[in-house]
């Protein structure tokens, strides 16, 4: 994933959703740092976003425990930030159904380039 620049509102670089709302969310904030949610609490990291740089964003969603983990690496594989055991934003979501990205709705205009998307669903009894 490559984001052109920060804007006046967050860019959502990963949103995992189901009926009832968002389960997991990773963002680039207006202050040019990465952020994610632990439940309803927004956690702003100290990891600085570089406009135009490539990043690999990975999330593992635990639908039984309603938790997720996230890892962001540079395009070269260097760890930028990671977290695990994060609670879903909306616990009422029964299961995840979609993976989304969204540029900020406020200026300046942003672009998100995506080189690869992989989604694997593991069904456990």
C-alpha positions as CSV (number, residue, x, y, z in Angstrom):
1,X,0.0,0.0,0.0
2,X,1.2,3.5,-0.8
3,X,-0.6,6.6,0.3
4,X,0.2,9.9,-1.5
5,X,0.0,12.3,1.5
6,X,-1.8,13.0,4.8
7,X,-5.0,15.1,4.7
8,X,-7.3,17.0,7.1
9,X,-8.9,13.7,8.2
10,X,-7.6,10.1,8.6
11,X,-7.1,7.8,5.6
12,X,-8.3,4.3,6.4
13,X,-5.6,2.0,5.0
14,X,-7.4,-1.1,6.3
15,X,-10.9,-1.6,7.5
16,X,-12.4,-5.0,8.2
17,X,-16.2,-4.9,8.4
18,X,-19.3,-7.0,8.9
19,X,-22.9,-6.3,9.4
20,X,-23.2,-4.0,12.4
21,X,-20.0,-2.1,11.8
22,X,-16.2,-2.1,11.7
23,X,-14.1,-4.8,13.4
24,X,-10.6,-3.7,12.7
25,X,-9.2,-0.4,11.5
26,X,-5.7,0.9,10.6
27,X,-5.3,4.5,9.6
28,X,-2.8,7.2,8.7
29,X,-3.7,10.2,10.8
30,X,-3.6,13.9,10.1
31,X,-0.4,14.1,12.1
32,X,1.3,11.6,9.7
33,X,1.5,8.6,12.1
34,X,-0.2,5.2,12.0
35,X,-3.1,4.5,14.2
36,X,-5.4,1.6,15.0
37,X,-8.3,1.0,17.4
38,X,-8.5,-1.1,20.5
39,X,-12.2,-1.3,21.1
40,X,-13.5,2.2,20.8
41,X,-10.1,3.7,21.8
42,X,-7.9,5.1,19.0
43,X,-4.3,4.3,19.6
44,X,-1.9,6.7,17.8
45,X,1.5,5.2,17.3
46,X,4.8,7.0,17.2
47,X,5.5,5.3,13.8
48,X,5.8,8.1,11.2
49,X,4.2,7.7,7.8
50,X,6.3,8.7,4.9
51,X,4.2,10.0,1.9
52,X,4.8,7.9,-1.2
53,X,6.5,5.1,0.6
54,X,5.4,1.5,0.2
55,X,4.1,-0.4,3.3
56,X,2.8,-3.9,3.8
57,X,-0.2,-3.9,6.2
58,X,-1.2,-7.3,7.7
59,X,-4.0,-8.0,10.0
60,X,-5.1,-11.3,11.6
61,X,-8.7,-11.3,12.7
62,X,-9.9,-13.7,15.4
63,X,-13.7,-14.0,14.9
64,X,-14.2,-16.2,17.9
65,X,-12.4,-13.9,20.4
66,X,-13.4,-10.7,18.5
67,X,-9.8,-9.5,18.5
68,X,-7.2,-8.7,15.9
69,X,-3.5,-8.1,15.5
70,X,-1.8,-5.7,13.0
71,X,1.7,-5.5,11.6
72,X,3.0,-2.8,9.3
73,X,6.4,-3.2,7.5
74,X,8.2,-1.0,5.0
75,X,8.3,-2.2,1.4
76,X,11.8,-3.6,2.3
77,X,10.4,-5.6,5.2
78,X,11.5,-3.5,8.1
79,X,9.0,-3.5,11.0
80,X,7.3,-0.1,11.4
81,X,4.7,-1.0,14.1
82,X,2.7,-3.9,15.4
83,X,0.1,-4.7,18.0
84,X,-1.9,-7.8,19.1
85,X,-4.9,-8.6,21.2
86,X,-6.8,-5.5,20.0
87,X,-10.5,-5.7,20.7
88,X,-12.9,-5.2,17.8
89,X,-14.3,-1.7,17.4
90,X,-17.9,-2.9,17.3
91,X,-18.4,-6.1,19.3
92,X,-21.9,-6.5,17.9
93,X,-20.4,-7.6,14.5
94,X,-21.2,-11.3,14.2
95,X,-18.5,-12.0,11.6
96,X,-16.4,-10.2,9.1
97,X,-17.5,-9.9,5.5
98,X,-15.4,-7.2,3.7
99,X,-12.0,-5.6,3.6
100,X,-11.9,-1.9,2.6
101,X,-9.6,1.1,2.1
102,X,-10.7,4.7,2.0
103,X,-9.0,8.0,1.3
104,X,-9.7,10.9,3.6
105,X,-13.0,12.8,2.9
106,X,-11.3,16.2,3.5
107,X,-8.7,17.9,1.3
108,X,-6.1,17.6,0.0
109,X,-7.0,14.8,-2.5
110,X,-5.2,11.6,-1.6
111,X,-4.5,8.5,-3.7
112,X,-3.9,5.0,-2.4
113,X,-2.0,2.5,-4.5
114,X,-2.4,-1.2,-3.8
115,X,0.0,-3.7,-5.2
116,X,-1.4,-6.9,-3.7
117,X,-4.4,-8.0,-1.6
118,X,-4.7,-11.4,0.1
119,X,-7.6,-12.5,2.2
120,X,-7.7,-16.0,3.7
121,X,-10.6,-17.2,5.7
122,X,-9.9,-20.2,8.0
123,X,-13.1,-21.9,9.1
124,X,-12.8,-23.7,12.4
125,X,-15.5,-25.9,13.9
